[in-house]
């Protein structure tokens, strides 16, 4: 697909964003953000009036309605660098409320596969957010989004936890898992134990950057993830039902925010 912009500083053509292929007015200002592009269609299948909007690279966007609440879903791809691009372009087309919907690994003994984790803040173990602001700047979810997610989880009677998330740049070594040939450097060998002792609830790879950028640019952000990796008991499972549960809670939270 050809694309020509009048500026390399802000690559867009007629308001069309380079990576997401979105422009102002294409989608509602409330967006769920999964990582996996294939998860977008699964989420929107739970809504009414589903409509394809754009699909380029890892950024797949659809929109629809959930109990009369208008919302959209855009995949970010894996990790904070890809998330930062999606956030930037969604912000440019008018989005003001972002909820990450994803999977995670649990760190605490009272957490099990299938539980939901609502993030209040994040340990910024990623690199992308540090391009935007100093490491000491906090990654905090917007309180209105946190409250809406909790209210939605209670209404739908699902098991959930609320607390701090650790966001890493890598899936294996960054989260204390041995890499190829058992490679695990000393500075990451105790990351699981350190985060567990600090009462961090879960590992994932995007929330820290999302929350940081939300505060920087004055918009609402939050995150809800379903536990697929029980790191305490060394178990792993992911089902469609688990993904749907997380997506429904996030969709209900958007409905609450629009009331």
N, C-alpha and C positions, 0 to 999 in steps of 0.2 A: 504494500500500500504506500503510495507516495504521500509526502507531507512537506509543505514548504511554509516556513515561518518568517516573518519580517525581522525577528530578533532571536539571537542565540541566548540572550539573557533570560527570556521568557518564551520558550518555544510553544507557540499556539498559532492556529490558523483560523481566523474568523471566530475566535473565542473557543475553538476546539482544543482541548488539552492533548498534549503529545502522547502520553502513555495510556491514559484511561479512555481517550477518545470521547470525552464528555464536554458539554458546554452548559452554560447557565440556563436553567429552566428544564433541563433534561430529566432531573430527578428531584424528589422531595428533599427537604433539608435534614431528614432523619435517616441515618444509614447504619445498617449492620455490616460489620467488616470481618468476614472469615478469612483465613489464609488460603485455603484450597479453592481454586476456581470452580471445581466440580461441586463444591458444597453450596454454591450460590443457588443453583436450580433446586437442590434439595430443600433449602430454606424457603425459597419463594413458592414452592409447591404447597406449603402450609398456609399460604395467603390466598386472598381473592384477587381477581383481575391481574394475574401475572403478565408481565410484559418485558421482553428483551430490549435492552437499551444499547449496550456496547460490549464488545468482546475483543480485546487486543492484548497480546502478551499474556501475563498472568492476571490482568485486570478485567474481570468479567462483571458486568453490571446488569441487574434486573430491578424492576420496581413492581409494586402492587399495593394491596391494602390488607391490613389485619384488623378485623372488626371495625372497619371504617377509618382506621388510622392509616394515612398514606406514608409509605416508607420505601426505602430502596436497600439493595444489598450489593456491595462491591467487594470482590476478593482483593487481598493485598499481596498474595504470594507469601513466601516464607521469609521471616526475619525483618528486623527493623529498617534496613536500607530500603527494601521494597515497600514497607509500610509507610515510611516517610514520604515517598513519592506519591503514593495513593492519597495520603492525608493532604499533602500540599495541593494536589489538583482537585480533590473534592472540596477543599476549602475555597478554592478559586471559583468554583461553580455554585457556591452558596450553601454548602452543608454546614450546619451548626451543632449537630448532635451525632456523635460517633459511638457505637458500642461494638467493641471487639467480641466476636463469638468464636470460640475455638476449643482446642483440647489442651490438656496439661498433664504434668506429673505431680502427684501429691507428696508432701514431705512430712506430714504429721500422722501419728498413729491412729487418730480418730477419724481419718479420712479414708474413703474406699472408692473403688472403681464405680463410676456412675454418679458420684456426688458432684454437685456444682460448686464452683468457687467464684465468689464475687470479689473483685479486686478493689481495695480502698486506696492502695498506693503500691509503688513498685521499687525494687532495688534495681538500679540501672546498670546492669552488667553488659549492656549492649554498647556498641561504638557509635551508632548513628545519632543518638540523642546528644552525644558529646560534641558533635559538629554544630549543634544549635545553641548549647548553653553549657556552662561549667558543670562538672560532675556533682557539685554540692547542691545544685538546684533540684528540688524535690519533684518526683513524679506522683501526682495525686489525682485520683479520679474525682470528677465533679460530684458534689454531694447529692445533687438532684438525681443524677443517674444511678448512684449507689442506692438511694432510697427507693427509686422506682424498681430496680432489679430485686431488691429485698422484698418489696411489696408484691411483685409478680411471682416470685418463688413461693411466698407464703400462700398467695391465692391459689396457685397451682399445686400446692402441697408436695413440693419436691424437697429433697434433702440438700441443704446448701451450707457453705461456710463463707465467712467474710473475713478478709484480712489482706496481708501484704503478699505480693507476687514477686518472684525474681525473674527478670527477663534477660535471657542470654542471647549471644550471637550464634552459638552452635548447639546442635542437638545432643551431641555425645560428650566430648571433652568439656565443653562449657558448663555442662550440668553434672559433671563428675562421673560420667560413664566412660569406660575405657574405649579408645578409638581402635583403629586397625592395629593388629599385632599387640593389643593390650596397652597401647600408648596412652599415658595419662601423666602429664607433667606435675611436679610437686605442688605448684601453686594452684592446681585444680583438684588435687587428690582429696582434699577435705571440704570442698565447696558444698557438698550435700550436708555434711554434718554441721558446718558453720551456719548455713541457712536454716537448717532445722532447729538448731539451738537458738537462733534469733527469732523463732516463731514465725518464720516465713511459711506460707501455706503451700505454694506451688511454684513449679518451674514452667515457663513458656518462653516465647521468643519475640513478642510484639508489644505487649501492654506498656512496658516502660517508656518506649519511644512515643507511643500514642498519647499517654497521659501527659508526658512532658510537653509535647507540642500543643496539646489542648490548652494547658495553662499559659503557655507562651503567647498563643494567638487568641485567647479569650473565648474559647468555645467549650461545649460540654463533651466530655469523654468518659468512657467507662469500659469495663471488660468483665465478661463472664465466660468461664471455661468449664468443660466437663472433664473429670479425672479419667484418663485412659491408662495412665501408668502409675501403679501403686508402688512407689519407690521404697516404701518401708517393708513391704512383703514381697517385693520383686515379682509383681504380676502386671500383665498388660492385656487390655481388651478394649476394642472399639466396635460399637454396633450402630446401625442406623437409628435405632430408638434412642440411644444416648445423645446423638447429634440433634435429633428432633427435639428432645427435652430441653436442651440448651437453647435452641433457636426459638422455641415457643416462649420460654421465659423472657428472652431478649425482646421478642416481638410484643409481648404483653407489657413490658417495661416502656416501650415506645408509646403504646396506647395510653398508658398512665401519664406519661410526660406530655401528651397532647391534650389531656382533659382540661 
